[in-house]
Amino acid sequence: MKNRRTTAYIQVALGSIAAGLWSLFLRPAGIDPYWSSAIVLASVGLFAAPFLLKADADAAREAAEERKPSDWWFIVLLGIFAAGNALLYFTALKTTTVAAAVLAHCLAPVIVTVAAPTVLGTPRRWRTIGLAIAAAAGLAIMLEPWKGGAGETSVRATLTGAAWGVGAAVFISGFLLVNKLVGTRFTAEERLVYHALIAAPLLFAAAFVFHAPLPALSGAAIVALGGATVGALGGLLFLRGLNDVPAENAGVFTLIEPLTGLLVAWLVWGERFGMISLLGAAVVVTAGVLVMRESDTTEKNSDKN
């Protein structure tokens, strides 16, 4: 049981690390967020589909709880949440600084931690809520959003982009919570493929309705590659681990994503971070470790009782 739980945490962490690599694909592609989000979700659905045929996926499907026809509405909801998150987050990254967009998006752990007891019926652990808020604060310190450019235009862009990021945080929080609701009735492979196949047509339709500029073929290919690797493989790892990780803890571990993104910015894009940023990173990592240890302690006490 302990080994399984440890493996689940590793999978969630690896999935979050993968999500922090998006700048490697989005920045060189340089296409409109409507198209990039649509192409990413379509690529996830296409390249992850073969996982449905794997033997271990068949075994997991047989072991899953019997599902009702109404359960499929949760899959539809997953598709809507995924579409909203991808579109709003990619828009935030295009509208404002990485710092403002990522910081706003990282309200997700706090939202998940606060909402999980109501939505999932999990025990309300105030210490976990405090750690989630501390992690978000550490991320704020690390990103140093106060270093943004001056001027009315810059301030307006920062606030607008942050608003898009907050919206994305709401959608990704809903995505995490609904995944926990249906985790025993649909396999990770099913949840990954089905939600992507629902989200992609919605985003393609939105791209046409709002007359988004058509992407260059080379840019679309780069984004599709990101969807096949970061989206499909990273998403599968995350959803498999999510089955055995409390939603609140998974929410905190999503803070690994921006940490990875900033590391890529430093190593690949030449951005530099000082001691304040390193202090903020230490706070985020410490909060993640503490919340995992608290979960282990809670489960051990529950087993004793």
BELNOR-V319110 format. One record per backbone hydrogen bond with DSSP energy under -0.5 kcal/mol. NH is the residue of the N-H (numbers start at 0). CO is the residue of the C=O. E is the energy in kcal/mol with one decimal. If there is no record, write none. Layout:
BEGIN
nh=NH co=CO e=E
nh=NH co=CO e=E
END
This chain:
BEGIN
nh=4 co=0 e=-2.2
nh=5 co=1 e=-2.5
nh=6 co=2 e=-2.5
nh=7 co=3 e=-2.1
nh=8 co=4 e=-2.1
nh=9 co=5 e=-2.2
nh=10 co=6 e=-2.4
nh=11 co=7 e=-2.5
nh=12 co=8 e=-2.5
nh=13 co=9 e=-2.7
nh=14 co=10 e=-2.5
nh=15 co=11 e=-2.1
nh=16 co=12 e=-2.4
nh=17 co=13 e=-2.4
nh=18 co=14 e=-1.7
nh=19 co=15 e=-0.9
nh=19 co=16 e=-0.9
nh=20 co=17 e=-1.9
nh=21 co=18 e=-0.9
nh=23 co=20 e=-1.6
nh=24 co=21 e=-1.8
nh=25 co=21 e=-3.0
nh=26 co=22 e=-1.3
nh=28 co=24 e=-1.6
nh=29 co=25 e=-2.5
nh=35 co=31 e=-2.8
nh=36 co=32 e=-2.5
nh=37 co=33 e=-1.6
nh=38 co=34 e=-3.0
nh=39 co=35 e=-2.3
nh=40 co=36 e=-2.1
nh=41 co=37 e=-2.3
nh=42 co=38 e=-2.5
nh=43 co=39 e=-2.4
nh=44 co=40 e=-2.3
nh=45 co=41 e=-2.3
nh=46 co=42 e=-3.0
nh=47 co=43 e=-2.0
nh=48 co=44 e=-0.8
nh=50 co=47 e=-1.6
nh=51 co=48 e=-2.0
nh=52 co=49 e=-1.7
nh=53 co=50 e=-1.0
nh=57 co=53 e=-1.9
nh=58 co=54 e=-2.2
nh=59 co=55 e=-2.1
nh=60 co=56 e=-2.2
nh=61 co=57 e=-2.0
nh=62 co=58 e=-1.7
nh=63 co=59 e=-1.1
nh=64 co=183 e=-3.4
nh=70 co=67 e=-1.5
nh=71 co=68 e=-1.3
nh=72 co=69 e=-1.4
nh=73 co=70 e=-1.3
nh=74 co=70 e=-0.8
nh=75 co=71 e=-1.8
nh=76 co=72 e=-2.2
nh=77 co=73 e=-2.3
nh=78 co=74 e=-2.1
nh=79 co=75 e=-2.0
nh=80 co=76 e=-2.7
nh=81 co=77 e=-2.7
nh=82 co=78 e=-2.3
nh=83 co=79 e=-2.5
nh=84 co=80 e=-2.5
nh=85 co=81 e=-2.5
nh=86 co=82 e=-2.3
nh=87 co=83 e=-2.3
nh=88 co=84 e=-2.6
nh=89 co=85 e=-2.3
nh=90 co=86 e=-2.0
nh=91 co=87 e=-2.3
nh=92 co=88 e=-2.3
nh=93 co=89 e=-1.4
nh=94 co=90 e=-2.0
nh=95 co=91 e=-2.3
nh=100 co=96 e=-2.2
nh=101 co=97 e=-2.8
nh=102 co=98 e=-2.3
nh=103 co=99 e=-2.0
nh=104 co=100 e=-2.2
nh=105 co=101 e=-1.7
nh=106 co=103 e=-1.5
nh=107 co=104 e=-1.5
nh=110 co=106 e=-2.3
nh=111 co=107 e=-3.0
nh=112 co=108 e=-2.4
nh=113 co=109 e=-2.2
nh=114 co=110 e=-2.4
nh=115 co=111 e=-2.6
nh=116 co=112 e=-0.5
nh=117 co=114 e=-0.6
nh=118 co=114 e=-2.7
nh=119 co=115 e=-3.1
nh=120 co=115 e=-0.8
nh=120 co=116 e=-0.6
nh=121 co=115 e=-0.8
nh=124 co=122 e=-0.8
nh=125 co=123 e=-0.7
nh=128 co=124 e=-1.8
nh=129 co=125 e=-2.4
nh=130 co=126 e=-2.3
nh=131 co=127 e=-2.4
nh=132 co=128 e=-2.3
nh=133 co=129 e=-2.4
nh=134 co=130 e=-2.5
nh=135 co=131 e=-2.2
nh=136 co=132 e=-2.4
nh=137 co=133 e=-2.7
nh=138 co=134 e=-2.2
nh=139 co=135 e=-2.0
nh=140 co=136 e=-2.1
nh=141 co=137 e=-2.3
nh=142 co=138 e=-2.6
nh=143 co=139 e=-1.4
nh=144 co=139 e=-0.6
nh=146 co=143 e=-2.0
nh=147 co=144 e=-1.7
nh=154 co=150 e=-2.4
nh=155 co=151 e=-2.6
nh=156 co=152 e=-2.5
nh=157 co=153 e=-2.6
nh=158 co=154 e=-2.6
nh=159 co=155 e=-2.6
nh=160 co=156 e=-2.8
nh=161 co=157 e=-2.5
nh=162 co=158 e=-2.0
nh=163 co=159 e=-1.9
nh=164 co=160 e=-2.2
nh=165 co=161 e=-2.4
nh=166 co=162 e=-2.2
nh=167 co=163 e=-2.3
nh=168 co=164 e=-2.1
nh=169 co=165 e=-1.9
nh=170 co=166 e=-1.9
nh=171 co=167 e=-2.8
nh=172 co=168 e=-1.9
nh=173 co=169 e=-2.0
nh=174 co=170 e=-2.1
nh=175 co=171 e=-2.2
nh=176 co=172 e=-2.4
nh=177 co=173 e=-2.5
nh=178 co=174 e=-1.9
nh=179 co=175 e=-1.7
nh=180 co=176 e=-1.7
nh=181 co=177 e=-1.9
nh=182 co=178 e=-0.6
nh=184 co=181 e=-1.6
nh=185 co=181 e=-1.8
nh=190 co=186 e=-2.6
nh=191 co=187 e=-2.2
nh=192 co=188 e=-2.4
nh=193 co=189 e=-2.6
nh=194 co=190 e=-1.4
nh=195 co=191 e=-1.3
nh=196 co=192 e=-2.2
nh=197 co=193 e=-1.2
nh=198 co=194 e=-2.5
nh=199 co=195 e=-2.6
nh=200 co=196 e=-0.6
nh=201 co=197 e=-1.0
nh=202 co=198 e=-2.2
nh=203 co=199 e=-2.6
nh=204 co=200 e=-2.5
nh=205 co=201 e=-2.0
nh=206 co=202 e=-2.2
nh=207 co=203 e=-1.8
nh=208 co=204 e=-2.7
nh=209 co=205 e=-2.5
nh=210 co=207 e=-1.3
nh=211 co=206 e=-2.7
nh=219 co=215 e=-2.5
nh=220 co=216 e=-2.1
nh=221 co=217 e=-1.9
nh=222 co=218 e=-2.2
nh=223 co=219 e=-2.4
nh=224 co=220 e=-2.0
nh=225 co=221 e=-1.8
nh=226 co=222 e=-2.2
nh=227 co=223 e=-2.0
nh=228 co=224 e=-1.7
nh=229 co=225 e=-0.8
nh=230 co=225 e=-2.2
nh=231 co=226 e=-2.0
nh=232 co=227 e=-0.6
nh=232 co=228 e=-1.0
nh=233 co=228 e=-1.5
nh=234 co=230 e=-1.2
nh=235 co=231 e=-2.0
nh=236 co=232 e=-2.1
nh=237 co=233 e=-2.3
nh=238 co=234 e=-2.5
nh=239 co=235 e=-2.4
nh=240 co=236 e=-2.2
nh=241 co=237 e=-2.0
nh=242 co=238 e=-0.8
nh=242 co=239 e=-0.7
nh=243 co=240 e=-1.5
nh=244 co=241 e=-0.9
nh=249 co=245 e=-2.5
nh=250 co=246 e=-2.3
nh=251 co=247 e=-1.8
nh=252 co=248 e=-2.3
nh=253 co=249 e=-1.1
nh=254 co=251 e=-1.8
nh=255 co=252 e=-1.9
nh=256 co=253 e=-1.4
nh=257 co=253 e=-0.5
nh=258 co=254 e=-1.2
nh=259 co=255 e=-2.5
nh=260 co=256 e=-2.5
nh=261 co=257 e=-2.5
nh=262 co=258 e=-1.8
nh=263 co=259 e=-2.5
nh=264 co=260 e=-2.1
nh=265 co=261 e=-1.9
nh=266 co=262 e=-2.8
nh=267 co=263 e=-3.3
nh=268 co=263 e=-1.1
nh=270 co=264 e=-2.6
nh=277 co=273 e=-1.7
nh=278 co=274 e=-2.4
nh=279 co=275 e=-2.2
nh=280 co=276 e=-2.3
nh=281 co=277 e=-2.0
nh=282 co=278 e=-1.8
nh=283 co=279 e=-2.0
nh=284 co=280 e=-2.5
nh=285 co=281 e=-2.5
nh=286 co=282 e=-2.4
nh=287 co=283 e=-2.1
nh=288 co=284 e=-2.3
nh=289 co=285 e=-2.5
nh=290 co=286 e=-2.2
nh=291 co=287 e=-1.6
nh=292 co=288 e=-2.2
nh=293 co=289 e=-2.3
nh=294 co=290 e=-1.7
nh=295 co=291 e=-2.1
nh=296 co=292 e=-2.3
nh=297 co=293 e=-2.5
nh=298 co=294 e=-2.4
nh=299 co=295 e=-2.3
nh=300 co=296 e=-2.3
nh=301 co=297 e=-1.9
nh=302 co=298 e=-2.3
nh=303 co=299 e=-2.0
nh=304 co=300 e=-1.7
END
